Amino acid sequence: MSAGRDARLLYVADPLCSWCYGFGPELATLLERRPDLGLDLLMGGLRPYNTETMSEAFRDMLRGHWAHVAQVSGLAFSEAIFEVPGFVYDTEPPCRAVVTARALDPARAFALMKDIQSSFYRDGIDMTRSEALADAAGRCGYPRDAFLAALDSPAMREATRADFARSRSLGVSGFPTLALALDGELFLLASGYAAAPVLEERIAQVAERVQPPGGDGRHAV
């Protein structure tokens, strides 16, 4: 990316989306290779506000789905969450935790999201609970009690709903979705899992095809 160009990544995700968990290391690698690119997190809401406990059929579906993500990504998955009595797969609370982290200290928000993911998928911890989310925030350097108070506030609940609405307004229908915001325009890089080298190639393609401000030939990929 040439100097002086305004470029950032927009990551639309849900902490309790298994493909987002699988995609995490690829995104982390991309960010390591491209420190010039900032990262903005937008919560999409995979199963927000769900109130139903998991059925056996749903558990079986998740087992197959998680096995596929594990095979592709090489990440560990635990099935301990399936043994939690009355577990409700509501992804709004962990999304709200990332929104809260972003409001308090955006530099730590991605680390918190990764902690939530590994705690849920690798360790089998119920990360829909406010206390567990506050514990994760504490591990990532947020003041635990202050984070917990903010997490449960009406302001953060409303901010999370606003994230979901923005995600829908962008036409995002699946997670993970990664886009490049370049010179004020948004270009899709991936809708679903993609490896870091593929993402780097797509970023280069966008940069080559999109003229700097004042030029011609703007094209999305």
N, C-alpha and C positions, 0 to 999 in steps of 0.2 A: 504494500500500500504506500503510495507516494506521500511525502511529508505534507502536512497541512490539510489532509482530507479528514473529514469527520466520520469515523467508522466505529460502530459498536455492534455487539451481538445481542439479539433479543431471543431469550430462551423461554418458550412457553411450555410449562410442564406441570406435573403434580407429584409431590414427594412419594405418594403411595401408588404411583404408576410403575409397574414392573419394568417396562421398557425404558422409562426414564432412569430407573436404577441401573439398568444394563448399559445405558448410554453415558452415564456419569463419567467413567474413566476416559472415554473418548473425548468428551468435552473438556475434561481436565487437561488431557494431553494437548488438545488444541490451544487452550489458554496458555499453557506453558510455552508452546512453540510460537505463539503470537501474543506476546505481552503488550503489544500496541493496541490490541482490541479490548475494550471494556465489555463487561457483561451486565445486561439488565435482565432481571428475573420477572416473569409474568406468570401468575398461577392460573391454570386453565380450568381446574376442577374436573377430575375424572368421575368421581361418584360423590359429589357434595350433597350434604343434607340427607343422605340415605338413613333410613330408620329400621331397616329389616335386618334381622340376624342372618348369618350365612346358612344357606341350605346345604345339604350334602352334595347336591348337583353342582352348586356354585363352587364348593370346595374342590370337587373333582376337576371342574373347568380351570380353576386357578392352578391346581397342581400341574396340569398339562402345559398351561401357559408359562408358568414359572420355570418348568423344566426346559422349555424352548429358549427362554431368555438366558438361563444358566449356560446352556450349550453354546449359544452365540457369544456371550460376554465373558464366560469363564468365572463369573461371580458366584459366591455361595448364597444359597437360599435355605432357610429353616422353615419347617412346617409347624413350628410350635404355636404360631398364632391360631392355627386351626383348632387347637385344644383349649383356647380361652373361652370359657362359658359365656354364651350370649354375645359374642363379638359382633359388632356392627361395623361394617366396612364403609365408614363415613370419611371421605377424604377432605372435608372442609377444615377440620381442626389443624392438620399438618400444613395445609395451604395457608391458613391464617397465621401459623407460626412463622412461615417464611415471609409473609407480608409484614408481620410484626418486626422480624429481624431486619428487614429492608428499611423499615421506618426508623428503627433505633440506631442501626449501624450497618449500612448496606455492604460495607467491605467484608463483613462476616456472614452475610446471608447465604451465600452458596455453600460455605462450610457447614452451616446449620442444616441446609437441605440434604447434604450428603450424609450428615450424622443421622438425621431422621430416617433416611433410606436404609442405611446399614443397620440401624437399630431394629427396624421393622423386618426387613427381608433376611438379613444375615443372623440376627440375634433373636428374632421372634417376639419382640416387645410390642405391646399395644401402643402404637404411637398416635392413636386418636385421643388419648387422655392428656389433659392440660398439664398434669404433674410430670408426665414423661417428656412432654415437649419442653417444659421449663428445665428439666434436667439436661436435655440435649443442649439447650441454649446456654446453660451454665458451663457445659464442657467446651463450648465454642467461644467463651469469653464474655458473654452477656451477664449482667447482674441478674441472678436467677429470680429473685422476688419481684424486681421491677419488671422483668420480662413477663412473668406470670400475670401481673396486674394488667399490663398492656395487652397481653394475649386475649384476655377475657373481656376486654373493654368493648363497648358499642362501636367506638371509632374503628377498631381493627376488624370487627365483623363487617362493618360497612365497606371498609377499604378492600376486604377480600371479595365481597360481592362485586365491587367495581372492577377488580381484576378479572373475575369470571366474565363480566359483561364486555370488557375490552377484548378478551380472548375471542369471544363470539363475534364481536364486530370486525375482527381481523379475518374471520372466516376459518379459524383454526378448529378442526374437528377431531384431531388425534394428537397424542403426545408420545414422544417428545417432538416438538417443532422448533427448529432453529432458523433464524433469519438474520440477515446482515442489514443493519441500518447504515446506509452510505450516503453522505451529502444530503440528508433529509428524506431519502427514499428507502423503502423496505424491500429486500430481495430474499426470497425463500432459498435456504441452503439445504434443509432436510425436513421431511415430514416422516418421522420414524427413525429407527436406528441407522446410524452411519458412522463409519470409521473416521478417525481424525485425518488421515491422509486424503480421504475423499473430500472432507470438509475444506481442507486447505486448498485443494484444487478448485473447488467451487468458488471459494472466496477470490482466488486469483482470477478466475473467469469473469466474475462480476466486476472486479476492479479494472480489468482490461476493457470490458465492453461498455462500462459506464463512464462517460466523460466527466471531468471535474466541473464544478459550477460554471456556467457560461458556455459550456460546450454543447455538442449535439450527440444524438445516438444513445439515449438512455433506454436500456432494455432490461427487463427482469429475466432471471434464469428460471 
